[in-house]
Amino acid sequence: MPTSRSSREPSRPAPKRLIWPIVLVAVLGIAAVVLVVLPASLITRFLPPQIQAEDFSGNLWHGSSGRISYASRPVGALEWRLHPFSLLSMAVAADLHWVKGSTVIDGSVRFDRHGFSARDIRGGGPLEDLRDLGIASGWNGNTTLNLQEIKGSFNSIESAAGTIDVSALASSAIAAGANLGGYELTLSPKAPADGVSATLQDTGGPLEAQAEIRFSPASHSGLLTGTLKERPDATPALRAELANLAQMRPRDGSGRIPVEFEFAL
């Protein structure tokens, strides 16, 4: 009697490529369970020494800290939601919701061995909320962030793209605290290889302003070059300060005053 084909041939093992999806799902399932079970406070084990966090709620996957400080300075509260799939590429990614006073900012971040990147950063608030961070000391105004992407190492920012708008800008040290109007800072995605570039343009108010900004992360220094000119609605105090500036930097043929100064961050 002839032997059937099925009885002659040994059974073949399942293709190995079918095993990996099962292993992957199992690993992700275990990771998700671990992230849900572990408390949010465990995140302090992964923070650098200069950052302290307290008042936790939730879990390691989706949690929050009601009090965060950097170098002993209060920096607000933070809520996060981790992306487990990022762990497969040896990275940590999360959606963040940051609140400090009246300032609210949302965005997505990713950290790996090369550095960090942040995308879709939206929000804003009064400049006064940033004074604890050593930013905008003595200035008042309202900010709006619309940043597509920021990339950098763990020591400095390497590139950025998007806009930062400031309205009702004022400083007690300039023109007796008069309103200086609004401005838009546009960060260029085509920055030079050794720095970050941006343009500054007024959006209305007593000052006509245009400037180019170059910032070098390596030296933490930058250079702003541009022009200023008063508009008809400028206050007498602002006109007087611009007149003093024009004595050091004469106006061009259009009546604009050239400005140039270096700064450090």
Phi, psi and omega in degrees: 000130181293143179277135180293156182297323183291329180280337180282325187264133176292151179292141182267142178290155179297140179306137183297331183294342178279343181284322186297317176302324179293316179298318181298313179298320180296316180297315179295322178296317179295317179299318180296318179296317180297316181295325180286323184285321185288141181288155181299330183297342180295343181296339180298336179292341184254001182274146175293160187302329184281355179250127176241144181225144181216178174056062185272154170211158181084203182233181184295331179286307180228099184219185180206156173234123184280343180219116177236140177227150178234120183052042178071010177256131180292131182237013173101202182239153184221135171243140182225156173221111184286155174253102184302327183298334181295337180295336180294334179257023178058043179224166175237123179232148183201156168266134184240148175227109186250135180228130172218109185063238178265001181272130179228126181225134177242151178182178178238139181231158178216133177238136172217190185292343181272336183153220183220162171215147178228139183228155174052055180272115184229145175138202180155190182164189181288145178298331181303331181292343184265000185294328177295340180269003181079018181250141173060036179298125179085357182256153175231154179154181180236135183248150173225122181257136174216077186254126179284321184197144171227133178232150178186173172272186179280359180250336184197166175276134183254329178203156181204149179216134179140194182228150172233119180254139176234131179238157179052045182287137180203154176216137180295342182272355183235125174051043177057032177079017181293153177295124181263003177093201182241156184213151177234125175259120180252115179272127186274131175288344179259058181284156175298159185298333184254020181182188180245135180242152181204159173240145179241129183221135177287154178244021180122153181129192186284349182242132169266119187221137171219140181203155172247140182234133174236127181236133179254111178298329183297318182258358182055035181228159181215171180224129176248129176229137181180202182221155177228148175203135180286150174257169183304332183270011178294141180287158177304322180295320179291320178298321180295320180292322177292326177295320177295321178295322181293338177291330179270328180230095185303147180291154176274188183297339179263006179084008180273146180260122178287140178230148177202127175205152178263152178216163181230144177233000000 
